[in-house]
Amino acid sequence: MYPVERALWFIENRLAADISLRAIADSAGVSAHHLARAFATATGSSLMRYARGRRVSEAARSLAAGAPDILAVALAAGYGSHEAFTRAFGEQFGITPEECRSIGKLDHLKLVEPIRMDKSLLIDLDEPRFADSEEILVAGLGARYTFATNQGIPNQWQRFAPHIGNIANQEGPETYGVCCNADNSGNFQYIAGVKVSEFSDLPDDFATVRISPQRYAVFRHPGHVSMLRRTPSGTSGCPPRASSSPTGQASSVMATISMREPAPARSKSGCQWDGCDAPFGVRY
């Protein structure tokens, strides 16, 4: 079962509990940052927004059916008070629980239904090889996003493309995307960049990140970079915090993309590297 599917199962079985991102991530065996990113990629929705939507949607069904005690409905939905429940209900539907019960119908509400993952859209990868990497210094254009507002990443790569090959101390032709400096609110910095030998003589508007030596599980992705998000086996589906290697050592994750011919700059818009808890690299 993939991490996103595990998260969906966990949420559905704990709608009456106080669900936290950390608890969901622990159930899926991945970090909170990676799970939030993978969930948004796979479903187009924020993980915690989905969880809250499911809870109040089931509560709305009870209210529309005439539940007499709103506090009991609130407690059953995992809320500790009538006030907290009313606030969440109003943010989701724009009406109060009392109004929902009075109307007695649900056709005016946009309920959040359970997500069923379509496995036909997923691409499985072959078993990875394991490789050690020295410290990597990445420099490039940086910007901050949330998982719900990361549509600007392709344009970020377009702006960075003219710099490729013209950056002081650049090492190799590979390009890297790095997700780093995340916070507990789901905000993170994304750097579209290249590997450099040192951070001197860079443009003033460049961002930098230093990635410590890692042991990587390297997956080969034979398709186009735009299809990378459909590869849940250790890539977009979120790698475990510590993958087991043949030597028993902990690993991070990197994917390589095989190209039959040189990739145009615009195809770099899909490159991403989660350099937070378990680095996930993409290069070609």
Residue pairs with C-beta under 8 A, 6 or more apart in sequence:
1 9
2 117
2 122
2 232
2 233
2 237
3 28
3 29
3 30
3 34
3 35
3 38
3 232
3 237
3 238
4 28
4 35
4 38
4 39
4 42
4 43
4 117
4 232
4 237
4 238
5 117
6 27
6 28
6 29
7 24
7 25
7 27
7 28
7 35
7 39
7 47
8 114
8 115
8 117
10 19
10 23
10 24
10 27
10 28
11 19
11 24
11 50
11 51
11 54
12 54
12 114
14 78
15 54
15 55
15 58
15 77
15 78
16 76
16 77
16 78
17 78
18 78
18 80
19 51
19 55
19 78
21 32
21 35
21 36
21 47
21 48
22 32
24 32
24 35
24 47
24 51
25 31
25 32
25 34
25 35
28 35
28 238
29 240
29 241
30 38
30 238
30 239
30 240
30 241
30 278
31 238
31 241
31 276
31 277
31 278
33 179
33 182
33 188
33 274
33 276
33 277
34 238
34 239
34 274
34 276
34 277
34 278
34 280
35 47
35 238
36 46
36 47
36 48
36 147
36 186
37 147
37 179
37 238
37 274
38 232
38 236
38 237
38 238
39 45
39 46
39 47
39 50
39 147
40 46
40 47
40 147
40 148
40 150
41 229
41 236
42 117
42 229
42 232
42 236
42 237
43 50
43 115
45 115
46 147
46 148
46 186
47 147
49 148
50 112
50 115
52 88
52 92
53 92
53 111
53 112
54 112
54 114
55 77
55 78
55 79
55 88
56 77
56 85
56 88
56 89
56 92
56 93
56 112
57 92
57 109
57 111
57 112
57 113
58 77
59 73
59 74
59 76
59 77
59 85
59 89
59 97
60 89
60 93
60 100
60 106
60 109
60 111
61 106
61 111
62 73
62 76
63 70
63 73
63 97
63 100
63 101
64 100
64 101
64 103
64 104
64 105
64 106
66 101
66 104
67 73
67 101
70 82
70 85
70 97
70 98
70 101
71 82
71 85
73 85
73 97
74 81
74 82
74 84
74 85
74 86
74 97
77 85
79 85
79 88
85 97
86 96
86 97
89 95
89 96
89 97
89 100
90 96
92 112
93 100
93 109
93 110
95 103
95 109
100 109
121 230
122 230
122 231
122 232
122 237
123 223
123 227
123 230
123 231
124 231
124 232
124 233
125 219
125 220
125 221
125 231
125 233
125 234
125 235
125 255
126 219
126 220
128 217
128 218
128 219
128 234
128 253
129 217
129 218
130 215
130 216
130 217
130 218
130 245
130 246
130 247
130 251
131 215
131 216
131 218
131 254
132 213
132 214
132 215
132 216
133 213
133 214
133 215
133 216
133 254
134 213
135 210
135 211
135 212
135 213
136 176
136 195
136 210
136 211
137 195
137 196
137 197
137 198
137 199
137 208
137 209
137 210
137 211
138 176
138 178
138 191
138 193
138 194
138 195
138 196
138 208
138 209
138 211
138 273
138 275
139 167
139 191
139 193
139 194
139 196
139 199
139 202
139 206
139 207
139 208
140 160
140 163
140 167
140 176
140 191
140 192
140 193
140 194
140 206
140 207
141 156
141 159
141 160
141 163
141 191
141 192
141 193
141 205
141 206
141 207
142 189
142 190
142 191
142 192
142 206
142 207
143 152
143 153
143 156
143 189
143 190
144 187
144 188
144 189
144 190
145 152
145 153
145 187
145 188
145 190
146 185
146 186
146 187
146 188
147 186
148 186
150 190
153 177
153 190
153 192
153 269
153 272
154 269
154 270
155 269
156 190
156 192
157 177
157 192
157 265
157 266
157 268
157 269
157 271
158 265
158 266
158 269
160 192
160 193
160 268
161 265
161 266
161 268
163 203
164 170
164 173
164 175
164 194
164 265
165 173
167 194
167 196
167 202
168 196
168 200
168 201
168 202
169 196
169 197
169 198
169 199
169 200
169 201
170 194
170 195
170 196
171 194
171 195
171 196
171 197
172 194
172 195
174 194
174 195
174 283
174 284
175 192
175 193
175 194
175 268
175 271
175 283
175 284
176 191
176 193
176 194
176 195
176 271
176 273
176 281
176 282
176 283
177 190
177 191
177 192
177 193
177 271
177 272
177 273
177 282
178 190
178 191
178 193
178 209
178 211
178 273
178 274
178 275
179 188
179 189
179 190
179 272
179 273
179 274
179 275
179 276
180 188
180 189
180 191
180 209
180 275
180 276
181 188
181 189
182 188
182 189
182 276
188 276
189 207
190 272
191 207
191 208
191 209
192 268
192 271
193 206
193 207
193 208
193 209
196 202
199 208
202 208
209 275
211 275
211 279
214 251
214 252
214 279
215 245
215 249
215 250
215 251
215 252
216 251
216 252
216 253
216 254
216 279
216 281
217 234
217 239
217 243
217 245
217 251
217 252
217 253
217 254
218 254
218 255
218 256
219 231
219 233
219 234
219 235
219 253
219 254
219 255
219 256
220 255
220 256
220 258
221 227
221 228
221 231
221 235
221 255
221 256
221 257
221 258
221 282
222 258
223 257
224 267
225 257
225 263
225 267
225 268
225 269
225 270
225 271
225 282
225 284
226 267
226 270
228 235
228 236
228 255
228 257
228 270
228 272
228 282
229 236
229 270
230 236
231 237
231 255
232 238
234 243
234 253
234 255
235 253
235 255
235 280
239 252
239 253
239 278
239 280
240 278
241 277
241 278
242 250
242 251
242 278
243 250
243 251
243 252
243 253
243 278
244 250
244 251
245 251
252 278
252 279
252 280
253 278
253 279
253 280
253 281
254 279
254 280
254 281
254 282
254 283
255 280
255 281
255 282
256 282
256 283
256 284
257 282
257 283
257 284
258 284
259 284
263 284
270 282
271 282
271 283
271 284
272 280
272 282
273 279
273 280
273 281
273 282
274 280
275 281
